[in-house]
């Protein structure tokens, strides 16, 4: 039977669905604007993908501990409004003929910082409104929604880019955050008061990292995610250059190549609770984490034409199915292991580190591609990512549950 998680979760889930659809509608919009409108090369496109997350992560460092000391719902609304304001400036400046590469960098910084803060606050808020035994189901629904949006958004965004202009999908993404803010604002009922009320101190900025690095289960998963996400996302701009410039794929084909395989992500995330019930959390986590490392190398051999389009879809299907099983199990495990007064700071530290890793490896691979070309650079990343399963915990080293928990109020 379908689990009923309460009215507040439904509002949160609806708001997430709207913003996720908008985000994936704008998938690849900034690289395409840089490549096709501002005529940027591989190094500049990689810099765009690297600088925004890096500086945004730096800006977000003090925001995680700050969120732990604040009610979470107002923070969620505020971050949605910040993202709306930043993104809507892109079509506004484009209409005025003033869009520049610098503006894309600034907007990416603001959005990255707001993304991290929203993610940390939403994890803490979810733990407060959903019973512990329902967290995997809730995270599975978020994951399936994400892959549904990913399947529908990119081809529609690519079509909008071609038919209605290059900033249409960016405008739609901005509006989605406004609608998300309205949905979260509509959630009724209170939330538990923050346990921490003291003034933020300098030493509190590292609290999230201390929690991760001293936890025997989270620590290996943390390093695995940093390397894996950095290598996969670091090659994304190079794949865009390879497909759009060198192999001659159109924007709608580029979007379609990443949309169709997401149906596998929808299936994988829906099956995850059943897999965990049958095989156990740790075996599912380790197996999915190992399988997801096997696909990136194949993209170095991407051919052109229709065969190339099918090739990308098959490779992405394998990558996405394994990721869609791994992600909700990891997200649930993290929430289960974190004390209520450190959820936001720890999730923020995790997100900051992930974005910093992505930014660093994106910049390095942009430089590498300048010397070797995008195909060789993707191949190097594909070889290195095969090592990431060694960073997964070989056994379940889950300590006793934290003594501080937030009772379900939904």
C-alpha positions as CSV (number, residue, x, y, z in Angstrom):
1,X,0.0,0.0,0.0
2,X,1.1,3.5,-0.7
3,X,2.4,5.2,2.5
4,X,0.6,8.4,3.6
5,X,3.2,10.9,4.9
6,X,1.0,13.8,5.9
7,X,-0.3,17.1,4.4
8,X,2.9,19.0,5.2
9,X,5.0,16.5,3.3
10,X,2.7,16.7,0.3
11,X,3.1,20.5,0.2
12,X,6.9,20.1,0.5
13,X,6.9,17.4,-2.1
14,X,4.8,19.5,-4.5
15,X,7.0,22.6,-4.0
16,X,10.1,20.4,-4.7
17,X,8.5,18.9,-7.8
18,X,7.8,22.4,-9.3
19,X,11.3,23.7,-8.6
20,X,12.9,20.4,-9.8
21,X,11.0,20.6,-13.1
22,X,12.1,24.2,-13.6
23,X,15.7,23.3,-12.8
24,X,15.8,20.5,-15.3
25,X,13.9,22.6,-17.9
26,X,17.0,24.9,-17.6
27,X,19.4,22.0,-17.8
28,X,22.5,23.0,-19.7
29,X,21.1,26.5,-20.3
30,X,24.2,28.4,-19.0
31,X,26.7,26.3,-21.0
32,X,24.5,26.6,-24.1
33,X,24.3,30.4,-23.6
34,X,28.1,30.6,-23.1
35,X,28.8,28.4,-26.2
36,X,26.1,29.6,-28.7
37,X,25.4,33.2,-27.6
38,X,28.6,34.4,-26.0
39,X,30.9,32.1,-28.2
40,X,32.9,30.8,-25.2
41,X,35.4,28.0,-25.6
42,X,36.0,24.9,-23.6
43,X,38.1,26.6,-20.9
44,X,35.6,29.4,-20.4
45,X,32.7,26.9,-20.3
46,X,34.5,24.9,-17.7
47,X,35.3,28.0,-15.7
48,X,31.6,28.9,-15.7
49,X,30.7,25.5,-14.3
50,X,33.6,25.7,-11.7
51,X,33.7,29.3,-10.4
52,X,30.0,29.5,-9.5
53,X,29.9,26.4,-7.3
54,X,33.3,27.2,-5.8
55,X,32.5,30.7,-4.7
56,X,28.9,29.8,-3.9
57,X,30.2,27.1,-1.6
58,X,32.5,29.5,0.1
59,X,29.6,31.9,0.7
60,X,27.4,29.1,2.1
61,X,30.0,28.0,4.7
62,X,28.6,30.1,7.6
63,X,25.0,29.5,6.5
64,X,24.7,25.9,7.6
65,X,25.3,26.5,11.3
66,X,23.1,29.6,11.0
67,X,20.3,27.5,9.6
68,X,20.6,25.1,12.6
69,X,19.7,28.1,14.8
70,X,16.7,29.2,12.7
71,X,13.2,27.8,11.9
72,X,13.6,26.0,8.7
73,X,10.5,26.9,6.7
74,X,11.2,30.6,6.5
75,X,14.8,29.8,5.3
76,X,13.4,27.6,2.5
77,X,11.1,30.4,1.3
78,X,13.9,32.9,1.4
79,X,16.3,30.8,-0.6
80,X,13.7,30.1,-3.2
81,X,13.1,33.9,-3.6
82,X,16.9,34.5,-3.8
83,X,17.2,32.0,-6.6
84,X,14.2,33.6,-8.4
85,X,15.7,37.1,-8.2
86,X,19.1,35.9,-9.5
87,X,17.9,33.8,-12.4
88,X,15.2,36.3,-13.6
89,X,18.0,38.8,-14.2
90,X,19.4,36.7,-17.0
91,X,16.4,37.1,-19.4
92,X,16.1,40.7,-18.3
93,X,19.7,41.6,-19.2
94,X,19.4,39.6,-22.4
95,X,16.4,41.6,-23.5
96,X,18.4,44.8,-22.9
97,X,21.3,43.4,-24.9
98,X,23.6,43.5,-21.9
99,X,24.0,39.8,-21.1
100,X,27.7,39.0,-20.3
101,X,29.8,36.1,-19.3
102,X,30.5,37.9,-16.0
103,X,26.8,38.1,-15.2
104,X,26.4,34.4,-15.8
105,X,29.3,33.8,-13.3
106,X,27.7,36.1,-10.6
107,X,24.2,34.4,-11.0
108,X,25.8,31.0,-10.8
109,X,27.5,32.0,-7.5
110,X,24.3,33.3,-5.9
111,X,22.3,30.2,-7.1
112,X,24.9,27.8,-5.8
113,X,25.0,29.4,-2.3
114,X,21.2,29.4,-2.2
115,X,21.1,25.8,-3.4
116,X,23.4,24.6,-0.6
117,X,21.4,26.5,2.1
118,X,18.1,25.3,0.8
119,X,19.3,21.7,0.7
120,X,20.6,21.8,4.3
121,X,17.4,23.4,5.6
122,X,15.1,21.0,3.7
123,X,16.9,18.0,5.1
124,X,16.4,19.3,8.6
125,X,12.8,20.2,7.9
126,X,12.0,16.8,6.4
127,X,13.4,15.0,9.5
128,X,11.1,17.1,11.6
129,X,7.8,16.3,9.7
130,X,8.3,12.7,8.7
131,X,8.5,9.7,11.0
132,X,12.0,8.0,11.1
133,X,10.6,4.8,9.6
134,X,9.2,6.8,6.6
135,X,12.4,8.6,5.7
136,X,13.4,6.1,3.0
137,X,10.0,6.3,1.4
138,X,10.1,10.1,1.5
139,X,13.6,10.3,0.0
140,X,12.6,7.8,-2.6
141,X,9.7,10.0,-3.7
142,X,12.0,13.0,-3.9
143,X,14.4,11.0,-6.0
144,X,11.7,9.6,-8.4
145,X,10.3,13.2,-8.8
146,X,13.8,14.4,-9.6
147,X,14.3,11.8,-12.3
148,X,10.8,12.5,-13.7
149,X,11.6,16.2,-14.0
150,X,15.0,15.2,-15.6
151,X,13.2,13.1,-18.2
152,X,10.7,15.8,-19.1
153,X,12.7,19.0,-18.6
154,X,15.8,18.8,-20.8
155,X,14.1,18.1,-24.1
156,X,11.5,20.7,-23.5
157,X,14.2,23.2,-22.4
158,X,16.2,22.4,-25.6
159,X,13.1,22.9,-27.7
160,X,12.3,26.2,-25.9
161,X,15.9,27.3,-26.6
162,X,15.5,26.6,-30.3
163,X,11.9,27.9,-30.8
164,X,11.5,30.8,-28.3
165,X,15.0,32.0,-27.7
166,X,18.0,31.1,-25.6
167,X,16.8,32.5,-22.2
168,X,13.3,31.0,-22.2
169,X,14.3,28.0,-20.0
170,X,16.2,30.3,-17.6
171,X,13.0,32.4,-17.1
172,X,10.9,29.3,-16.6
173,X,13.4,28.1,-14.0
174,X,13.2,31.4,-12.2
175,X,9.4,31.2,-12.1
176,X,9.5,27.7,-10.7
177,X,11.4,28.9,-7.6
178,X,8.8,31.6,-7.1
179,X,6.1,29.0,-7.2
180,X,8.1,26.7,-4.9
181,X,8.3,29.6,-2.4
182,X,4.5,30.0,-2.5
183,X,4.0,26.3,-2.0
184,X,6.3,26.1,1.1
185,X,4.7,29.3,2.4
186,X,1.4,27.5,2.3
187,X,2.5,24.7,4.7
188,X,0.5,25.0,7.9
189,X,1.5,24.1,11.4
190,X,4.5,24.8,13.5
191,X,7.9,23.1,13.6
192,X,10.1,22.1,16.5
193,X,12.1,25.0,17.9
194,X,15.9,24.9,17.1
195,X,17.8,23.3,19.9
196,X,20.7,25.7,19.4
197,X,20.0,29.3,20.2
198,X,23.5,30.6,21.1
199,X,25.3,33.1,18.9
200,X,27.2,31.7,16.0
201,X,30.9,31.4,16.8
202,X,33.9,30.9,14.5
203,X,34.5,27.3,15.7
204,X,30.9,26.4,14.8
205,X,31.7,26.8,11.1
206,X,33.5,23.5,11.2
207,X,30.9,21.6,13.2
208,X,29.5,19.9,10.1
209,X,32.9,18.6,9.0
210,X,33.7,17.4,12.5
211,X,30.5,15.4,12.6
212,X,31.2,13.8,9.2
213,X,34.9,13.0,9.8
214,X,34.3,11.4,13.2
215,X,31.5,9.2,12.1
216,X,32.7,5.8,11.0
217,X,29.9,5.3,8.5
218,X,29.6,8.7,7.0
219,X,33.3,9.4,6.6
220,X,34.0,6.8,3.8
221,X,30.7,7.7,2.0
222,X,31.7,11.3,2.1
223,X,35.0,10.8,0.3
224,X,33.4,8.4,-2.2
225,X,30.7,11.1,-3.1
226,X,33.3,13.8,-3.4
227,X,35.4,11.9,-5.9
228,X,32.5,10.4,-7.8
229,X,30.4,13.6,-8.2
230,X,33.5,15.6,-9.0
231,X,34.6,13.4,-11.8
232,X,31.1,12.9,-13.3
233,X,30.0,16.6,-13.1
234,X,33.5,17.8,-13.9
235,X,33.2,16.2,-17.4
236,X,29.7,17.6,-18.1
237,X,30.9,20.8,-19.8
238,X,33.4,18.8,-21.8
239,X,30.6,16.5,-22.9
240,X,28.5,19.5,-24.0
241,X,31.4,20.8,-26.0
242,X,32.0,17.4,-27.6
243,X,28.4,16.9,-28.5
244,X,27.4,20.4,-29.5
245,X,30.6,21.6,-31.2
246,X,32.6,18.6,-32.4
247,X,29.9,16.1,-33.1
248,X,27.3,18.5,-34.3
249,X,24.3,17.5,-32.1
250,X,21.5,20.1,-31.9
251,X,20.4,21.5,-28.5
252,X,17.2,19.4,-28.6
253,X,19.2,16.2,-29.3
254,X,21.6,17.1,-26.4
255,X,18.6,17.5,-24.1
256,X,17.0,14.3,-25.4
257,X,20.2,12.3,-24.8
258,X,19.9,12.9,-21.1
259,X,16.1,12.9,-20.8
260,X,15.2,9.4,-22.0
261,X,17.5,7.5,-19.7
262,X,16.0,9.2,-16.7
263,X,13.0,6.9,-17.0
264,X,15.4,4.3,-15.6
265,X,16.1,6.6,-12.7
266,X,12.4,6.8,-12.0
267,X,12.1,3.0,-11.9
268,X,15.3,2.6,-9.8
269,X,14.2,5.1,-7.1
270,X,10.7,3.5,-6.9
271,X,12.3,0.0,-6.4
272,X,14.8,1.1,-3.8
273,X,12.6,0.5,-0.7
274,X,11.8,-3.0,-1.9
275,X,15.5,-3.7,-2.6
276,X,16.4,-2.5,0.9
277,X,13.7,-4.6,2.6
278,X,14.9,-7.7,0.7
279,X,18.7,-7.4,0.7
280,X,19.4,-4.9,3.5
281,X,20.6,-1.3,3.4
282,X,24.3,-1.8,3.4
283,X,24.5,-4.4,0.5
284,X,22.2,-2.2,-1.7
285,X,24.3,0.9,-0.9
286,X,27.6,-0.7,-1.7
287,X,26.4,-2.6,-4.8
288,X,24.8,0.5,-6.4
289,X,27.8,2.6,-5.4
290,X,30.1,0.2,-7.3
291,X,27.9,-0.2,-10.4
292,X,27.5,3.5,-10.9
293,X,31.3,3.9,-11.4
294,X,31.4,1.6,-14.5
295,X,29.8,3.9,-17.1
296,X,31.7,7.2,-17.5
297,X,34.6,5.7,-19.4
298,X,32.3,4.7,-22.3
299,X,31.5,8.3,-23.1
300,X,35.1,8.8,-24.3
301,X,34.2,6.6,-27.2
302,X,31.0,8.5,-28.2
303,X,30.4,8.4,-31.9
304,X,28.4,10.9,-33.9
305,X,25.0,10.6,-35.7
306,X,22.0,8.6,-34.6
307,X,24.2,5.8,-33.3
308,X,25.9,8.3,-31.0
309,X,22.6,9.5,-29.7
310,X,21.5,5.9,-28.8
311,X,25.0,5.3,-27.4
312,X,24.7,8.2,-25.0
313,X,21.3,7.1,-23.9
314,X,22.4,3.6,-23.1
315,X,25.4,4.7,-21.1
316,X,23.4,7.3,-19.2
317,X,20.7,4.7,-18.5
318,X,23.1,2.5,-16.7
319,X,24.6,5.4,-14.7
320,X,21.3,6.9,-13.8
321,X,19.6,3.6,-12.6
322,X,22.5,2.8,-10.3
323,X,22.6,6.4,-9.0
324,X,18.8,6.5,-8.4
325,X,19.2,3.5,-6.1
326,X,22.3,4.8,-4.3
327,X,21.1,8.3,-3.6
328,X,17.9,7.8,-1.5
329,X,19.6,5.1,0.6
330,X,22.5,7.5,1.3
331,X,20.2,10.4,2.0
332,X,18.2,8.4,4.5
333,X,21.2,7.0,6.2
334,X,22.6,10.5,6.7
335,X,19.4,11.8,8.3
336,X,19.2,8.8,10.5
337,X,22.7,9.3,11.9
338,X,22.7,13.0,12.5
339,X,21.6,14.7,15.7
340,X,18.7,17.1,15.2
341,X,20.8,20.1,16.2
342,X,23.5,19.3,13.6
343,X,21.5,18.3,10.6
344,X,21.6,21.6,8.7
345,X,25.3,22.3,9.4
346,X,26.3,18.7,8.4
347,X,24.3,18.7,5.2
348,X,25.6,22.1,4.4
349,X,29.2,20.9,5.0
350,X,28.5,17.9,2.8
351,X,27.1,20.1,0.0
352,X,29.9,22.7,0.3
353,X,32.5,20.0,0.0
354,X,30.7,18.4,-3.0
355,X,30.4,21.7,-4.9
356,X,34.0,22.5,-4.1
357,X,35.1,19.1,-5.4
358,X,33.0,19.5,-8.5
359,X,34.4,23.0,-9.1
360,X,38.0,21.9,-8.6
361,X,37.8,18.9,-10.9
362,X,35.8,20.9,-13.4
363,X,38.5,23.5,-13.6
364,X,41.3,20.9,-13.8
365,X,39.5,19.0,-16.5
366,X,38.9,22.2,-18.4
367,X,42.6,22.8,-18.5
368,X,43.3,19.2,-19.4
369,X,40.8,19.4,-22.2
370,X,42.5,22.5,-23.6
371,X,45.6,20.3,-24.1
372,X,44.1,16.9,-25.0
373,X,40.6,17.7,-26.3
374,X,37.4,16.8,-24.5
375,X,37.3,13.2,-25.6
376,X,40.7,12.3,-24.0
377,X,39.9,14.3,-20.8
378,X,36.6,12.4,-20.4
379,X,38.5,9.1,-20.8
380,X,41.0,10.0,-18.1
381,X,38.1,10.8,-15.7
382,X,36.4,7.5,-16.7
383,X,39.5,5.5,-15.7
384,X,40.0,7.3,-12.4
385,X,36.3,6.9,-11.4
386,X,36.8,3.1,-11.5
387,X,38.7,3.4,-8.2
388,X,35.8,5.0,-6.3
389,X,34.2,1.7,-5.2
390,X,37.3,1.2,-3.0
391,X,36.2,4.2,-1.0
392,X,32.9,2.6,0.0
393,X,32.6,1.1,3.4
394,X,33.1,-2.7,3.2
395,X,30.9,-3.4,6.2
396,X,28.1,-1.6,8.0
397,X,29.8,0.5,10.6
398,X,26.7,2.2,11.9
399,X,27.1,3.4,15.4
400,X,24.3,3.7,17.9
401,X,21.5,6.1,16.9
402,X,22.0,9.7,18.1
403,X,20.3,10.5,21.4
404,X,18.9,13.7,20.0
405,X,15.9,13.2,17.7
406,X,13.1,15.3,16.5
407,X,9.7,13.6,17.0
408,X,7.4,13.4,14.0
409,X,4.7,16.0,14.1
410,X,3.0,14.9,10.9
